[in-house]
């Protein structure tokens, strides 16, 4: 035994631990970070990659811990642990196969490919536990052959498919988002999966049949002096780092959602400003000009040329007022006057995935659909709450937001409280808080903002219940 082989043999336990840890951490992080409410197709597939990482990590740790337990357990229990380890190995490869299939579904795949992981796993179970047990009575040989069968039939094709699918998905779905760092991370992940398909799918324990009797973990170690376990551990580390780096795609998606909310808020505010300007400015002035023309026409001799022109001018001004009112209605339609009860609108906000994917929202209210504000006033209240939530997402770094809506006497009181970083009142130069105050004044109410750095923020809206 050469010194290099001896070194790796001495440190085999540490290598197994690092190998299993890399895959387990990758799976755990992916499971915690992948978002069910995400609109990205990648999010719907990542849970399978998480399952692969966790199950494969547990399988590799089995090679480390089961021999230790063998000193304290009966041979029957040790055999059961080895069987469980073997099933975990096959399930992990099946999860990887399903990950590749799910990534390819949006591009269109054959039905046989969609069912291939389940069919291959079922065949492996049948052959392993009902066929191989009749051919190999020796537990070690049976375990090695079953391990090799899982690698040849599930790990190798599943790993190659997952590698191809991840790189294709990155090219067609992530590259157009103009996120080169995330795209490159997914490309590296695809390369790592391809390398694992070869080293993990074709390099098996020694078997009494081809190709495992020629190319296996022992012969490869003898050829190059380094056990395949080391290369698999390095591939696992590369895969973990690149996949975790690629998970920033969800942060990018969150930032884009917040930008969309900001654009929508600014657009609605601009529509309402134009509507107020039309109603309080242009319409009133044109209407006043029409009244002046009509009054002037009474001072002129009837049926004269000047009288006729004054009458046409008055008609033109009436048409102008009508056009302005029509434009005003169009602007109001653009701001979508609310027609649902206020309590239902608040529930929509509390369950809106745009918000709930980033903060935990707790809604407390005793309002009922029967005790409701007018649609116009409900719309202003909802926009105030939405503006407050948008500010929380953009600036507060909060984990929880509590919304409380109660009728107290002849007043409606709504509080929005977060546990974020807070701010110094008066230090904000944005338009969001001013828009909220303007709406509160339109409702003949008041808006109070209480905040301290590090203590979160509480916004209280109090308006009369009746118009």
N, C-alpha and C positions, 0 to 999 in steps of 0.2 A: 504494500500500500504506500503510495507516494505521500510526501508531506502535505500537498494540497488536498488530496482526498482525505487524509487523516484530519486535517484542520476542519473541513466541512463535516466530517463524521462526528467530531467532538462537539461541534456547535450546531448539530442537527436540531436539537430542541429549540434553540433560539431562532433558527431559521423557520421552523414550523410555526413558532409563535408570531413572528413578524409577518409571515405569509398569511396566516389566518387573520391577523389583526388588520392588514391592509384591505382585504376583501370585506371584512366585517364592518370596519369604519366607513368604507365607501358605501356599502349597503345601508347602513344606519343613517348616514348624512343624506343620502338620496331619498330615503323614506321620509325623513323629517322635513326636507326642503321642497320636495315635489308638491305641487299645489293642485288639488282636485278641481278648483274653480278656474284654473288657468285656461285660457283659450288656445294655448299652444298645443299642437298635436304631440309634442315630445312629452308633455306632462302626463298624458294618458298611458305612456309606455314605460316611464321611469320606474313605476312600482315593480315591474318585472325585473328590471336591472337591480333594484334594491333587494328583491328576494334572492336573486342569484348571489349577490355579494354576501348577504347574511348567512344563507345556507352553505355557501362554499367556505366561508370562514369557519363555521361550526364544524364542517367536515374535516378541514385541515387541522383544527385543534384536536379533533379526535385522535389523529396520529400521535399527538403529543401527550394527551391526558389518559387515553384508554390503557396504554402500557403501564402507566403509573397506577391506575386503579386495579390492574390485573393482580397486583401484589396483595390486594385486600378483598377482592371479590372472587366468587366461585367461577370456574371455567364457563358454566352455562350463562351466567350474567355477562361475562366478558364477551361471549359469542353474540349475545343479544345487542350489546353496545356496538360491536363491529357491524352487525346487520343494520342497525339504525344509522350508523355512519355511512354505510353503502347507499342506503335509500336517500340520505341527505345529499350525497354526491350526485345521484341521478336526478333528484329534484332540482338541484342548483343548475345543472346543465339544461334541464327542460325549461326552467325559467329564463335562461339566457336565450334559448331557441325562441320562446314566445316573445321575448323582447324584440328580437329581430323581425319576427312576423308582424307584430303590432306596428312597428315603425314603417313597414312596407304596405300596410293596408290602405293608407290614403292614395297610394300610387296604383292600387289594383293588383291583387294576387289571386292565384288559383285556389279553389276550395281545398284541394289536396294539400297545398302548402300550409294553409291555415290550420288544418287538423293534424299536420305531421308531428308536432311536438307531443301531443296527447297520444297519438298512435304509437310513436316510438317508445315513449315511457311505458305504455301498457305492454308492448312487446318485450321490453327489457325486463319488466317485472315477471312476466310469464316465463321467459327463458331462464332467468336467474333462479327463480324459486321452484320452478316445476320441471325444468329440463336439465340445467347444469347440475342440480343436486343428485341426479341419477348417474352422471358421468364422473363427477369429482367428489369423492368421499372425504378427501383431505380438506380441512377448513381453510387453510392458507391458500391452497391452489384454487379452490372455489372462489375465495374472496378476490384473488388476483384476476382470475378470468372474468368475474362479474364486473370488477372495476374497469378492466380493459374494454369490455363490451359497452359499458356506458360511455366511455371516452370515444370509442370508434363510431358508435351509432348516433350519439346525441351531442357530445361536446364538440366534435370536429365539424359536422355540418352546421350545428347551431351557432358555434363561434364564428365561422366564416360568414354565415347569413347575417348575424348581428353586426359584424364589422362592416360588411357592405351596406346594410340598411342604415347604420348610424352615419356613415360618410355620405350616403346619398341624401339622407334627411338634412344633414348640415348644408349640403350644397344647394338643395332646392327650397329649404324652409328657413334656414338661419342666415345664410349668406345675403339674401335680399333685405334682411333687417339692418344691414350695415353695422354689424358687430364683429369685426375681424378677430378680436381676441377670443370670443366665444366660439366662433367658427373654427379657428385653429385648434382650440382645446378639444372640440368634438372630433376633428380629423385625427388628432393624436390618439384620442380614445378609440377610434375605429382601428387605427394601426395596432394599438395594444391588444384589442380583442382578436384581431387577426393573428397576431403572434401567439396569443394564448390558445387559439384554436389549434395551432400546430403543436406547440409544446405541451399543451394540456390534453389535446385530443389524440395525438399520434404517439406520444411517448408514454407508455403504460408500464405497469409492473410486469415482470417476466411471465410469459404465458407459454403453454406447450404447443402453440400453433403460430403460424405466420400472420402478421409480421412481428408479433410480440416476442417471438423466440429469437429474433435477430436484433430488432431495434426496440430497446426498452430502457427503463431508467438505469439499470445496472450496467448495460453495455455502453450507454452514452457516457456514464460517469467514467468508465474505464477508458474510453476514447479521448475525452477532453479533460478529464481530471476534475470536473466540476459537476455536481449532481444537478439534474433538471430542476430540482426543487428551488435552487438558487435563482435560476432564470425566471421561474414562475413567480417567485416572491418579488423580483424586480419588476416584472410585468404588472403584478398586482399593485405595487406602489405607483407605477406610472399611470395605470388606469384610475386609481383612486384620486391622484392629484389632478389629472386632466378632467375627470368627470366632475369633481367638486368645483374646479375652476369654471366649468361650463354651466354650472347651476346659477351663475350670475345672470343667465338669460331671464330668470324670474324677476330679478331686480330691475332689469331693463324693461320687462313687460310692466312692472309696477310703475316705473317712472313714466312710461308712455301713457298709462291709465291716468295718472295724476295730471299729466300735461293735457290730456283730453278733457278732464274735469275742469281744469283751469280755463281752457279755451271755451268750453260750454258756458262757464260762469261769466266770463268776460263778454261773450256774445249776447247772453241774456241781459246782462247789465247794459250793454250798448243799445239793444233793442228797446229796453224800457226807458233809457234816457231819451232816445229819439221819439218814443211815444209821448213822453211828458212834454218834450219840446214842441211836438206837433200840436198836442192838445192845449197847452198853456200859451204857446207862442203863435205859430203860423195860423192855426185854425181860428183862434180868437181875433187875430189881426185881420184876416181876410173877411171873417164874419162882420167885424166892425166896419171894414171898408164897404161891404155890401149895404149895411144900414145907412152909412153916410151917402152912398150913391142914391139909395131909395129916397132918403129925405131930401136930397138936392133935386131929384126929379120932380118932387111936388111943387118946387118953386119955379119950375119952367113951364112955359105954355104947352098944354097937351097937343099931341099929334105933330109937334114941330120936329125938325131934323135933330135938334139937340136932345129932345125928349126921347126920340127913338134910340139914339145912341146910348143915352143913359140907361134905358131899359135893357139894351143888349149887354151893357157893362154889368148891370145888376145880375142878369142871367149867367154871365160868364163867371162872376164871383160866386154865385150859388153852385155852379158846376165845380169850381175850384174847391169849395168847402166839401162837396160830396166826394171829390177825389181824395182830398186829404183824410176824410173820415174813413174811406175805404182803405187807404194806406195804413191808417192807425189800427184798423181791425186786423189787417195782415200782420202787423207787428205784434199785436196781442196773441194772434194764433201762433206766431213763432215762439212766444214765451210759454206756450202750452198752459193755459189756465187749468187748474186742478179741478176735477169733478168728483173724486173719491172723498169719502170722509177723512177728516184729518188724522184720526187714529190709525186708519189703514195706510195712509201715506207715511206716517212715522214708522210703522212696522216694515214698510218697504225699505226705508232707509236702514233700519236696524238689521235687515237681512240681505242688503245689497252686496253681492260678492265683490264689487269694486272697493267696498270698505272692509268687509269682514275678512278678506284675505290678508289684510294688513293690521287690523286692530280688532280687539274683542269688544263688541258693542252690547251693552246692557240697557234695555228699554223698560222703564217703569211708568205706567200710565193707568189711570182709572177712567179715561175718556171712552165713550161709546159712540158707535156710528150715529145714534139718534141725536146726541148732543154735539152738534157740529157747527163750524163756522161757515160763512159763505164761501163758494169756490174761489173767489178772487182773494179773500183774506187767507184762506188755507194755502193758496199758492205762494203768497208772500211769506207765511210762516215756514213752509217747507223749504223755500229758497234760503231763508236765514239758517235753518238747520243744516242744509247741504253746504252752505258756505262755511259754517263752523266746522263741519266734518272735513271739508277740503283743506282748511287751514291746519287741522290736526294732522292729516296725512302729509302735508308739505313740510310742516315745521316742528310739530310737537314731539316726534319720536315716542309717541305714547304706546302703551300696550293695551290699555282699557279705556273705553269711553262710556260714560253713563249718561243716558238721556232720560230726563224726568219731565213728564207733561201732565199737569194737574189743573183742574178748575178749582179756584179758591174764591168763593163769593162770586162777584161779578167780573172776575179777571181770569185770564188764562196765563199760567206761568210755566215756562219751559226753561229747563237748565240743561246745559251740555257741559259736562265736567270730564277732563282727561287727567291722566297721571303722567303727563309728559314733562318736558324740560322747562316749560313756562317761558315767560318773557317779561320785560319791564313795560307796563302799559304806557302808551305814547311813543314807544320806540319804533313801532311798525309804520312804514311809509307806504304800505300797499293799499289797494282800493277795496279789498275784501271786507275789512272791518267797517269802513265807511259805508259801503253798500248795505251792510247789515243794519247799521244805525239809520240809514235813510229809509229802509223798509219799515223799521220799527216806528219811525215818525209817521210814515204813511198809514200805519195801523193805529195811530194815536196812542202809541205805547212807548216804552223805554227799553233800552238795551244796556245792561251792566256787564262789564268785563273785569274780572278779578284774577290776577295772575302774579306769581312771584317766580323768579328763576329757581329751577329745581323743585318747585312745588306744584307744578301743573297749572291748568287754566280752567276757570269756570265762567261760562257765559250764561246770563239770565235774561230772558225775554219776558216782559210783562205787558200784556195788552188787554183792553176791555173785551169782555166776552161778546157784547153786542156791538153792532156797527155804530 
